[in-house]
Amino acid sequence: MMAEMINLKATNMTFSSVLRAVYKTYSVDTAFLSQKMKASIGLVKKWENGEALPSRKQYEDFSAMFAIPLSILLSCKEKE
């Protein structure tokens, strides 16, 4: 879906930091991600705040949507 690539370093990264990079790189927001990921805005906000992590399926969808290797997403920790 997205043509650009994000340069992420896989060491000790949180999913919320990945989201910040995605938001900045692709100029998307919580509402866009909520709609595309079929997740509530409240759940996406929990991802943003490091209070929750996506499911395996959501990681797979996110990986495909933003061309981020699934292995990087699965290595994300919850909180900084």
N, C-alpha and C positions, 0 to 999 in steps of 0.2 A: 504494500500500500504506500509506504513512504520511500522516497528515493534516496534521501540523505542517509548518511551513516553517523552514528555516534561513536566517539572514541572513549571507551570506558576502561578503567583499570579494575581488575577483578579482585584485588586484595582488600578484605575487610570493608566492602561496600554494603550499604544498606539499600533496600528497595526504594526507600524514600529519596535517596540521593540519585538513583537511576531515574525516578520520576521527575525530579527537578531538571536533570539533564535533558530528558525527553521534552518536557514542557518548553524549555528554553530553545532547544534545537529545532523543534517542529512547530513552535508557536501554538500549542494546544493547551487545553485547560482541563480542569476536573470534570466539567460537564461533557466535553468531547470524549474523554477517556471512559467515563461512566457509560455513555451511550454505546461506544464501540466495544467495550468489554462486557456489556450486558450486566453491569454491576450497579448497585445503588450509589448515589453520590456520597452517602454516609460511609459506605465501605471504602470507596476510593479515598475519601478524606482520612480514614484510618490507615490506609497504605501510605498516604503522604506524611502522616504524623508518626509512622513507625509503630502503630498500635496493632497492626495486623499485616499478614502477608497474603498474596494471592494464592489460589489453589494451583495445583499442577497444570490443569487445563487453562487457567487464566494466564499462567506464565507462558505456556505454549503459544497462546493467541497473541500475547504481548510481544513475545519474541518474533513471531512472524510479521506482526504489524510494523514494528520499528527496526527490524533487521538487527536485533541484539541476540547474540548467541544464547541459547537456552542454558548452557552450562554457567554462564555468568549470572544469569538471573537466579538459578537454583543455588548458587553459592552465596547469595545475599543474606546478610544477617538481618534480624528484625530491628534492633536499635543500635544507635551509635554509642 
